[in-house]
Amino acid sequence: MFRTRITEMLNIKYPIIGGTMMWISTPEFIAAISNAGGLGILASAIYQSKEEFAAAIDQILSLTDKPFAVNINLFPAMRAIDNDEYVDVLIEKGVRIVETSGHSAPEALCERFKGAGMTWIHKCVGIRYALKVQNMGADIVTVVGYENGGATGRLDICTLVLVPRVVDAVKLPVIGGGGVADGRGFLAVLSMGAEGVIIGTRLLATKEAPIHEDLKQALVNASELDTMLVMRSINSTHRVWANAAARKCLEVENGGGDLNEILSIVAGTNAKKMYDEGDLDAGILSCGQGVGLAHDIPTLQDLFDRIIEEASQKAGEIAAS
Ligand SMILES: Cc1cc2nc3c(=O)[nH]c(=O)nc-3n(C[C@H](O)[C@H](O)[C@H](O)COP(=O)(O)O)c2cc1C
């Protein structure tokens, strides 16, 4: 059940994509997602050098024989990123699946993906971007609605409208997400014509997620009301967990604070401190409204199996009603 063009093209058991998560999408976590039947995506932006990045790919290859992907970050970053160098490594290591997110990939980069025979997935938040990358030769488009954790863009379209609109607009297979956290969300997104789902926030509360146990527990205790938007004033809107750092960020923005002040709050080093040491107010954590649907901390395998089982059961109940 739930075999789609996405499971065929990516050669995965379940049409479940583990969303790229900066600092969290490490080789161990990626391999665990792929071993559980989904598609893990390594965040290349974690790595400061070509050598470290190549070592991370070797590590994934030693941990799984299942397909995995690598994310090439096209969002503005705090440090200069040479994506061409990362793509050199992808080609050297024979990586088969690449995901881009952020702005549209430059033409030259896309040509390198295509030339190397990679399956290229682009993640975005609106029809216009999906059509653009379809014209540029993308193989799959991922769209995430406004309730998602992380970058929300400027269009503010919720998943329930965005997914069917994009499915109707493009010929490419679509992966949909933003708020998917259980079998009901999974089935809803597939019912709207997507052929796979992407899940980020819900994966934070799993045994394998490389973040502090106190942070996982805080997310289990959180509800759908505990997220907020920050960085809209600098054209980089993100949905994040509403902790002290996020509230401070918004306060600075509302007070007309300067860019450096905002960046000092949202810096990755602060977030890393929160992930590693469990200091819950140290930094910003991207977090979607689906956090209200996370009530426990299962293994990835248990979570994926449960999602598929629940979706199958619900589909049966609806058909029989
Ligand atoms: C903690 C966290 C970090 C994220 N970091 C990134 C990132 O670095 N790059 C990216 O393209 N998306 C990032 N995302 C977005 C996810 O890849 C995914 O698109 C999103 O989480 C899906 O929506 P959901 O959170 O409602 O499941 C992040 C999401 C979370 C929760």
PDBQT file of the ligand as one rigid body, heavy atoms in Angstrom, charges set to zero:
ROOT
HETATM    1  C1  LIG A 401      14.378  22.045  13.495  1.00  0.00    +0.000 C 
HETATM    2  C2  LIG A 401      14.136  22.238  12.019  1.00  0.00    +0.000 A 
HETATM    3  C3  LIG A 401      15.185  22.646  11.211  1.00  0.00    +0.000 A 
HETATM    4  C4  LIG A 401      14.985  22.823   9.829  1.00  0.00    +0.000 A 
HETATM    5  N1  LIG A 401      16.046  23.181   9.035  1.00  0.00    +0.000 NA
HETATM    6  C5  LIG A 401      15.874  23.255   7.690  1.00  0.00    +0.000 A 
HETATM    7  C6  LIG A 401      16.976  23.517   6.835  1.00  0.00    +0.000 A 
HETATM    8  O1  LIG A 401      18.111  23.711   7.284  1.00  0.00    +0.000 OA
HETATM    9  N2  LIG A 401      16.745  23.550   5.491  1.00  0.00    +0.000 N 
HETATM   10  C7  LIG A 401      15.526  23.317   4.962  1.00  0.00    +0.000 A 
HETATM   11  O2  LIG A 401      15.363  23.322   3.746  1.00  0.00    +0.000 OA
HETATM   12  N3  LIG A 401      14.444  23.073   5.745  1.00  0.00    +0.000 NA
HETATM   13  C8  LIG A 401      14.599  23.025   7.091  1.00  0.00    +0.000 A 
HETATM   14  N4  LIG A 401      13.517  22.715   7.892  1.00  0.00    +0.000 N 
HETATM   15  C9  LIG A 401      12.215  22.407   7.277  1.00  0.00    +0.000 C 
HETATM   16  C10 LIG A 401      12.018  20.884   7.110  1.00  0.00    +0.000 C 
HETATM   17  O3  LIG A 401      12.964  20.343   6.240  1.00  0.00    +0.000 OA
HETATM   18  C11 LIG A 401      10.606  20.539   6.567  1.00  0.00    +0.000 C 
HETATM   19  O4  LIG A 401      10.409  21.143   5.305  1.00  0.00    +0.000 OA
HETATM   20  C12 LIG A 401       9.511  20.989   7.527  1.00  0.00    +0.000 C 
HETATM   21  O5  LIG A 401       9.888  20.721   8.848  1.00  0.00    +0.000 OA
HETATM   22  C13 LIG A 401       8.194  20.261   7.218  1.00  0.00    +0.000 C 
HETATM   23  O6  LIG A 401       7.140  20.763   7.989  1.00  0.00    +0.000 OA
HETATM   24  P1  LIG A 401       6.763  20.207   9.486  1.00  0.00    +0.000 P 
HETATM   25  O7  LIG A 401       7.827  20.766  10.386  1.00  0.00    +0.000 OA
HETATM   26  O8  LIG A 401       5.437  20.787   9.737  1.00  0.00    +0.000 OA
HETATM   27  O9  LIG A 401       6.776  18.722   9.421  1.00  0.00    +0.000 OA
HETATM   28  C14 LIG A 401      13.697  22.582   9.273  1.00  0.00    +0.000 A 
HETATM   29  C15 LIG A 401      12.647  22.186  10.115  1.00  0.00    +0.000 A 
HETATM   30  C16 LIG A 401      12.846  22.002  11.463  1.00  0.00    +0.000 A 
HETATM   31  C17 LIG A 401      11.694  21.575  12.331  1.00  0.00    +0.000 C 
ENDROOT
TORSDOF 0
